[in-house]
Amino acid sequence: MKTLIFTKKDVEKVLTPSVANKTIEKAFKAYGLGQADMPAKSYLYFEKGDLRSMPAYIHGQGFNIAGIKSVNVHPENAGYNLPTVMAVIILVDPPNGFPLAILDGTYLTSIRTGAAGALAAKLLSKKNAKRAGFVGCGVQARTQLMCILEVRKLKTVKIWQFEPKDTYAPRFKEWVEKTYGLPATVSQDIDEVTTGVDILITSTPSRKPLVQNVSPGTHINAIGADAEGKQEINPKILKQAKLVIDDWAQASHSGEINVPFRRKQIAEKDIYAGIGEVAAGKKKGRTSDEEITVFDSTGLAIQDVSCAYTVYKALKNEPGIIRIELF
């Protein structure tokens, strides 16, 4: 038997925002219904970054697949002309353990995280959401917007520029306007960006709360906190919000809630639901236009395995795919 190799171009060909959104919704529904097995991700820490291993087995909602992702986060990688996040995924056939495929997971990680944000926006934001704010303007800001636009008809975008020399914000503004024709504004006043919006996306590596104020009715996709000690949002906002997480073990260790949880600023009882429970219909999503909702996204292996499987199924019989005998 041969193992298939899928490159970034292969993954991009299949995982459009629409396909990624549908895949991720099914994966979270499976998780919410107990049709997935997934240990929490494990970490190896280096001087300038970390390496994470993420295994999962999904056996429901059209999936019967296992796999593991190896992914790094090195914030200083621009100096090496490398992405901050790089990943490789191995898909495994559950009956016999054979490695069906090895995939580039770098783009896949970005789009599956954007799709999780879109699912949260679909379930937790106001249906007539028109305005989005962005704190953080890297790759993840782009995939969040790409996927959210599949579920909400946004009309305007506000972008935070953390310092005058920050070039990410103006580049993101240019991309938003050129790609989607949406009017976008840039401000160094973070309160100007985080208030008066319907959906707020935070995707920074911050280790201190940046977001201090939001308006009633705001939905927040808290994306940036993905390791112990990271946080982006004032715990007072989390305390008053309907707080939805992706996974308790991961969120309490390394999500937006990890610091306030350790400091006893919030407790497990303050968590309303897991996003899988909401996707599966076990818990309701937004119930009023005034409530503040937060999705604490740490990134789950079920997202990686489900999206990798979607790529595998779409391309496994295509000519030109690399096939190798590993052993």
C-alpha positions as CSV (number, residue, x, y, z in Angstrom):
1,M,0.0,0.0,0.0
2,K,1.1,3.5,-0.7
3,T,0.8,6.7,1.3
4,L,-0.5,9.8,-0.5
5,I,1.2,13.2,-0.2
6,F,-0.9,16.4,-0.4
7,T,0.8,19.8,-0.7
8,K,-0.5,23.2,0.2
9,K,-1.8,23.7,-3.3
10,D,-3.8,20.4,-3.1
11,V,-5.3,21.5,0.2
12,E,-6.2,24.9,-1.0
13,K,-7.9,23.4,-4.1
14,V,-10.4,21.5,-1.9
15,L,-10.8,23.5,1.3
16,T,-12.6,26.6,0.2
17,P,-14.2,28.6,3.0
18,S,-17.6,27.0,2.2
19,V,-16.2,23.5,2.2
20,A,-14.2,24.1,5.4
21,N,-17.2,25.6,7.2
22,K,-19.4,22.6,6.4
23,T,-16.7,20.1,7.4
24,I,-16.0,21.9,10.7
25,E,-19.7,22.1,11.6
26,K,-20.0,18.3,11.1
27,A,-16.9,17.7,13.1
28,F,-18.0,19.7,16.1
29,K,-21.5,18.1,15.9
30,A,-19.8,14.7,16.1
31,Y,-17.8,15.9,19.1
32,G,-20.9,17.2,20.8
33,L,-22.6,13.9,20.3
34,G,-19.8,11.9,21.7
35,Q,-18.7,10.6,18.3
36,A,-15.1,11.6,18.6
37,D,-12.1,10.7,20.8
38,M,-9.5,13.3,21.3
39,P,-6.9,13.7,24.0
40,A,-5.8,17.3,24.8
41,K,-2.9,18.6,22.7
42,S,0.5,18.2,24.3
43,Y,3.3,20.7,24.2
44,L,7.1,20.7,23.9
45,Y,8.6,24.1,24.7
46,F,11.7,25.6,23.1
47,E,13.5,28.9,23.7
48,K,11.7,30.6,20.8
49,G,8.5,28.6,20.4
50,D,6.8,25.3,20.9
51,L,5.8,22.1,19.2
52,R,2.3,20.6,19.7
53,S,1.0,17.1,18.9
54,M,-2.8,16.7,18.3
55,P,-4.4,13.3,17.8
56,A,-8.1,12.5,17.2
57,Y,-10.4,9.8,16.0
58,I,-13.8,10.8,14.6
59,H,-16.5,8.1,14.1
60,G,-19.8,9.8,13.2
61,Q,-21.4,12.4,11.0
62,G,-19.9,10.7,7.9
63,F,-16.4,10.3,9.4
64,N,-14.5,7.2,10.2
65,I,-10.9,8.5,10.4
66,A,-8.0,9.0,12.8
67,G,-5.0,11.2,12.6
68,I,-2.4,13.4,14.3
69,K,-1.1,16.8,13.6
70,S,2.4,18.1,14.5
71,V,2.3,21.9,14.6
72,N,4.8,24.6,15.8
73,V,4.3,28.1,16.9
74,H,7.4,30.3,16.6
75,P,6.5,34.0,16.8
76,E,9.9,35.2,15.6
77,N,9.9,33.1,12.4
78,A,9.7,36.1,10.1
79,G,13.4,36.5,10.7
80,Y,13.9,33.0,9.1
81,N,11.4,33.9,6.3
82,L,9.1,31.2,7.7
83,P,5.5,31.2,8.9
84,T,4.8,31.6,12.6
85,V,2.7,28.4,12.4
86,M,3.7,25.3,10.3
87,A,2.0,22.0,10.4
88,V,2.0,18.4,9.0
89,I,-0.9,16.0,9.4
90,I,-0.9,12.2,9.1
91,L,-4.2,10.5,8.4
92,V,-4.5,6.9,9.7
93,D,-6.9,4.2,8.7
94,P,-8.6,3.1,12.0
95,P,-9.0,-0.7,11.1
96,N,-5.3,-1.2,10.5
97,G,-3.4,1.9,11.4
98,F,-2.0,2.4,7.9
99,P,-0.9,6.0,7.2
100,L,-3.2,6.9,4.4
101,A,-1.9,10.3,3.7
102,I,0.6,13.0,4.8
103,L,-0.7,16.5,4.3
104,D,0.6,20.1,4.5
105,G,-1.3,21.4,7.6
106,T,-0.2,25.0,7.5
107,Y,-2.9,26.4,5.3
108,L,-5.3,23.8,6.7
109,T,-4.7,25.1,10.2
110,S,-5.5,28.6,9.1
111,I,-8.7,27.8,7.2
112,R,-10.1,25.3,9.8
113,T,-9.6,27.9,12.5
114,G,-11.4,30.4,10.4
115,A,-14.2,27.9,9.9
116,A,-14.5,27.3,13.6
117,G,-14.9,31.1,14.0
118,A,-17.6,31.1,11.3
119,L,-19.4,28.3,13.1
120,A,-19.3,30.3,16.3
121,A,-20.5,33.4,14.5
122,K,-23.4,31.4,12.9
123,L,-24.5,30.1,16.3
124,L,-23.7,33.0,18.6
125,S,-23.7,36.3,16.7
126,K,-26.7,38.3,15.8
127,K,-28.2,37.1,12.5
128,N,-28.2,40.6,11.1
129,A,-24.5,41.3,12.1
130,K,-23.1,43.9,9.9
131,R,-19.9,45.3,11.6
132,A,-16.8,43.4,12.4
133,G,-13.8,44.5,14.4
134,F,-10.3,43.0,14.3
135,V,-7.6,43.0,17.0
136,G,-4.8,41.3,15.2
137,C,-4.2,41.5,11.5
138,G,-2.2,38.4,10.5
139,V,-3.1,35.3,8.5
140,Q,-5.8,34.3,11.0
141,A,-7.6,37.6,10.6
142,R,-7.9,36.9,6.9
143,T,-9.3,33.3,7.2
144,Q,-11.7,34.4,9.9
145,L,-13.1,37.0,7.6
146,M,-13.2,34.7,4.6
147,C,-15.2,32.1,6.5
148,I,-17.5,34.4,8.5
149,L,-18.5,36.1,5.2
150,E,-20.1,32.7,4.3
151,V,-22.5,33.0,7.2
152,R,-22.9,36.7,7.9
153,K,-23.4,39.6,5.5
154,L,-20.9,42.0,6.9
155,K,-20.9,45.6,5.6
156,T,-18.0,47.3,7.4
157,V,-14.7,46.4,9.0
158,K,-12.7,48.2,11.8
159,I,-9.0,47.3,12.4
160,W,-6.8,48.1,15.3
161,Q,-3.3,49.4,14.6
162,F,-1.2,48.6,17.7
163,E,1.5,51.2,17.0
164,P,2.2,53.8,14.2
165,K,4.9,51.6,12.7
166,D,2.5,48.6,12.5
167,T,2.3,47.6,8.8
168,Y,-0.1,44.7,9.3
169,A,-3.1,46.9,9.8
170,P,-2.9,48.9,6.6
171,R,-2.1,45.8,4.6
172,F,-5.1,44.0,6.1
173,K,-7.3,47.1,5.3
174,E,-6.0,47.1,1.7
175,W,-6.7,43.3,1.4
176,V,-10.2,43.6,2.8
177,E,-11.2,46.4,0.4
178,K,-9.6,44.8,-2.6
179,T,-10.8,41.3,-2.0
180,Y,-14.3,41.9,-0.8
181,G,-15.1,45.6,-1.5
182,L,-15.9,46.2,2.1
183,P,-15.1,49.7,3.6
184,A,-12.4,49.3,6.3
185,T,-11.0,51.8,8.8
186,V,-7.8,51.7,10.8
187,S,-7.5,53.1,14.3
188,Q,-4.9,53.1,17.0
189,D,-7.7,53.6,19.6
190,I,-8.5,50.0,20.5
191,D,-11.8,51.0,22.2
192,E,-12.9,52.5,18.9
193,V,-12.4,49.1,17.2
194,T,-13.9,46.9,20.0
195,T,-17.0,48.9,20.5
196,G,-19.8,49.5,18.1
197,V,-19.3,46.2,16.3
198,D,-21.4,43.0,16.1
199,I,-18.5,40.6,15.8
200,L,-15.1,41.1,17.3
201,I,-12.1,38.8,16.3
202,T,-9.0,38.8,18.4
203,S,-6.0,36.9,17.0
204,T,-2.8,38.3,18.7
205,P,-0.1,36.5,20.8
206,S,-0.8,38.8,23.7
207,R,-0.1,37.8,27.3
208,K,-2.1,40.6,28.8
209,P,-5.7,41.7,28.2
210,L,-6.0,44.1,25.3
211,V,-9.8,44.3,24.9
212,Q,-11.3,46.3,27.8
213,N,-14.6,47.4,26.4
214,V,-17.3,45.9,24.1
215,S,-20.8,46.9,23.3
216,P,-24.0,45.0,24.3
217,G,-24.8,42.3,21.7
218,T,-21.2,41.8,20.6
219,H,-20.0,38.3,19.7
220,I,-16.3,37.7,20.3
221,N,-14.1,35.1,18.6
222,A,-11.2,34.8,21.0
223,I,-8.6,33.1,18.7
224,G,-5.2,34.3,19.9
225,A,-4.8,32.6,23.3
226,D,-3.6,29.1,22.3
227,A,-0.9,28.5,24.9
228,E,-0.5,28.8,28.7
229,G,-0.2,32.4,29.9
230,K,-1.8,34.0,26.8
231,Q,-4.9,36.2,27.1
232,E,-6.5,39.0,25.1
233,I,-9.7,39.9,26.8
234,N,-10.4,41.5,30.2
235,P,-11.8,38.8,32.5
236,K,-14.6,41.1,33.5
237,I,-16.0,40.8,30.0
238,L,-15.7,37.0,30.1
239,K,-17.5,36.9,33.5
240,Q,-20.5,38.8,32.1
241,A,-20.6,37.0,28.7
242,K,-22.2,33.7,27.6
243,L,-18.9,31.9,27.4
244,V,-18.6,29.0,24.9
245,I,-15.4,27.0,24.6
246,D,-14.2,24.4,22.1
247,D,-12.8,21.9,24.7
248,W,-12.5,22.2,28.5
249,A,-9.2,20.4,28.9
250,Q,-7.5,22.7,26.3
251,A,-9.3,25.9,27.1
252,S,-8.6,25.7,30.8
253,H,-4.9,25.0,30.1
254,S,-4.2,27.3,27.2
255,G,-7.3,29.1,25.9
256,E,-8.6,32.6,26.7
257,I,-9.9,31.4,30.0
258,N,-6.6,29.8,31.2
259,V,-5.2,32.8,33.1
260,P,-8.4,34.0,34.7
261,F,-9.3,30.4,35.6
262,R,-6.0,30.0,37.4
263,R,-6.4,33.3,39.2
264,K,-10.0,32.3,40.2
265,Q,-11.5,35.2,38.3
266,I,-13.8,32.8,36.5
267,A,-14.8,29.2,37.4
268,E,-15.9,26.1,35.5
269,K,-19.5,27.0,36.3
270,D,-19.1,30.2,34.3
271,I,-18.7,28.2,31.1
272,Y,-22.1,28.0,29.3
273,A,-21.3,25.3,26.8
274,G,-18.9,23.7,24.4
275,I,-19.4,24.7,20.8
276,G,-20.0,21.1,19.9
277,E,-23.0,21.0,22.3
278,V,-24.5,24.1,20.6
279,A,-23.8,22.6,17.1
280,A,-25.5,19.4,18.1
281,G,-28.5,21.2,19.4
282,K,-27.9,20.2,23.1
283,K,-27.6,23.9,24.1
284,K,-29.1,27.0,22.6
285,G,-26.8,29.7,21.0
286,R,-27.7,33.4,21.2
287,T,-31.0,34.0,22.8
288,S,-31.1,37.8,22.8
289,D,-29.7,40.8,20.8
290,E,-28.2,42.3,24.0
291,E,-26.2,39.4,25.4
292,I,-22.4,39.3,24.9
293,T,-21.1,36.0,23.6
294,V,-17.6,34.7,23.6
295,F,-16.1,31.7,21.7
296,D,-12.8,30.6,23.2
297,S,-11.0,28.8,20.4
298,T,-7.9,26.8,21.2
299,G,-8.0,24.7,18.0
300,L,-8.9,21.0,18.2
301,A,-7.5,17.9,16.5
302,I,-11.0,17.0,15.3
303,Q,-10.8,20.1,13.1
304,D,-7.5,19.0,11.5
305,V,-8.5,15.4,11.0
306,S,-11.9,16.2,9.5
307,C,-10.5,18.7,7.1
308,A,-7.6,16.5,6.1
309,Y,-10.1,13.6,5.5
310,T,-12.1,15.9,3.3
311,V,-9.0,16.6,1.2
312,Y,-8.1,13.0,1.1
313,K,-11.6,11.9,-0.1
314,A,-11.7,14.6,-2.8
315,L,-8.3,13.9,-4.3
316,K,-7.3,10.3,-3.5
317,N,-8.1,9.1,-7.0
318,E,-6.8,12.1,-8.9
319,P,-3.9,11.7,-11.2
320,G,-0.7,13.6,-10.3
321,I,-1.0,13.0,-6.6
322,I,2.3,11.9,-5.1
323,R,2.3,8.3,-3.8
324,I,5.1,6.7,-1.8
325,E,6.0,3.5,-0.1
326,L,7.1,4.4,3.4
327,F,7.8,0.8,4.3
